[in-house]
Amino acid sequence: MIDINNLVRMNIMNLQPYSSARDEFSGNEGVFLDANENPFGELNRYPDPYQRELKAVLANQKGIDTAQIFVGNGSDEVIDLLFRIFCNPGTDKALTFSPTYGMYDVSAAINAVELIKLPLTDSFQLDVDAAKELLKDCKIKLTFICSPNNPTGNAFPKEQIEAILQASQGIVVVDEAYVDFSEQGSMIDLINTYPNLVVSQTMSKARGLAAARVGFAFANTQIINLLNKVKPPYNVSLLNQKAALDALLDNETYTRNLQILQQEKERLNNLLNELKTVVKIYPSDANFLLAEFKDANATYQQLVDRKIIVRNRNSVVNNCIRITVGTPEENTLLINELKQLENEKSTVY
Ligand SMILES: Cc1ncc(COP(=O)(O)O)c(C=O)c1O
């Protein structure tokens, strides 16, 4: 059985965390002269550092305890904090499965941690045997599995993720930013089984709150306590907490938009498939499609010239463009422009 305490950096173990005014007194009633706030205004008070209201709703929805939830300034903050808690700069390592979300790489570099990138197979699957072999190295403190994966779009089978969890001597983060779009569902119910599992999710995708910057980590209380120990005291603003709370309670909008996006993904997929410039579209469990074009760089530039911005992933997957599913109107516009480009004599493929 993994002992989380043995994985934590010594300086974090010994850290005396900042004790904010709201740590020392957390009631709502009273005359507050303790935090050097301005007594006038509407946003004059510091927000709840532990986001209790938000966590209460989330715990209820997810069927877990509030103590198993960490709220971050986007899930990007969760990634960075995990590096800072578990990886000694210059000595410890982390593992990802490439191609995948770019922030694991950036956070590793910021924290001076070597990131091992194990390539996915040709069909974008996890090479579990190779991962098990690598995970014999106890210096690998963090493993990131992005499922559904960005930019390939596919979710990995749960049994494979569990096999990696079992082989790992460190923390395994399952990044579920796109889980709402996947039929496979979340790994969140396994946080009680695996002490080294962190599931991260975000309000930025299916919940439509990318501007608000709210992300979550779900894990055992020991890991959650460490995240709370290291985070900036007021890492999620009052406005963001409120926005997240409202969005979580508005199930109608969530369900309606999710349904539209799923239908549009299917429609976009079918229409793209009819185009001569499109070579292949990969199956997607997310809100985007990874499509191989005859010449991704050329198509990307032509679309940008027409003010349609997609993500050129040519440098990551040869000749591939990642297309986020937009509104029905936006998707139609994209398809029409691509059709027009095909018909233009100047376009040589
Ligand atoms: C896989 C993955 N994880 C995390 C994030 C970042 O999410 P957040 O907006 O919560 O920081 C993204 C954003 O694109 C993503 O693709």
Ligand as a Chemical Component Dictionary entry (heavy atoms), coordinates in Angstrom:
data_LIG
# 
_chem_comp.id                   LIG 
_chem_comp.type                 NON-POLYMER 
_chem_comp.pdbx_formal_charge   0 
_chem_comp.three_letter_code    LIG 
# 
loop_
_chem_comp_atom.comp_id 
_chem_comp_atom.atom_id 
_chem_comp_atom.alt_atom_id 
_chem_comp_atom.type_symbol 
_chem_comp_atom.charge 
_chem_comp_atom.model_Cartn_x 
_chem_comp_atom.model_Cartn_y 
_chem_comp_atom.model_Cartn_z 
_chem_comp_atom.pdbx_ordinal 
LIG C1 C1 C 0 -6.721 18.056 -20.848 1  
LIG C2 C2 C 0 -6.866 19.398 -20.274 2  
LIG N1 N1 N 0 -6.702 19.572 -18.960 3  
LIG C3 C3 C 0 -6.820 20.781 -18.388 4  
LIG C4 C4 C 0 -7.101 21.891 -19.153 5  
LIG C5 C5 C 0 -7.150 23.234 -18.486 6  
LIG O1 O1 O 0 -8.338 23.395 -17.851 7  
LIG P1 P1 P 0 -8.628 24.664 -16.935 8  
LIG O2 O2 O 0 -9.333 25.654 -17.789 9  
LIG O3 O3 O 0 -9.511 24.089 -15.860 10 
LIG O4 O4 O 0 -7.329 25.161 -16.392 11 
LIG C6 C6 C 0 -7.292 21.770 -20.521 12 
LIG C7 C7 C 0 -7.582 22.947 -21.342 13 
LIG O5 O5 O 0 -7.615 22.956 -22.542 14 
LIG C8 C8 C 0 -7.164 20.489 -21.104 15 
LIG O6 O6 O 0 -7.300 20.295 -22.421 16 
# 
loop_
_chem_comp_bond.comp_id 
_chem_comp_bond.atom_id_1 
_chem_comp_bond.atom_id_2 
_chem_comp_bond.value_order 
_chem_comp_bond.pdbx_ordinal 
LIG C1 C2 SING 1  
LIG C2 N1 SING 2  
LIG C2 C8 DOUB 3  
LIG N1 C3 DOUB 4  
LIG C3 C4 SING 5  
LIG C4 C5 SING 6  
LIG C4 C6 DOUB 7  
LIG C5 O1 SING 8  
LIG O1 P1 SING 9  
LIG P1 O2 DOUB 10 
LIG P1 O3 SING 11 
LIG P1 O4 SING 12 
LIG C6 C7 SING 13 
LIG C6 C8 SING 14 
LIG C7 O5 DOUB 15 
LIG C8 O6 SING 16 
# 
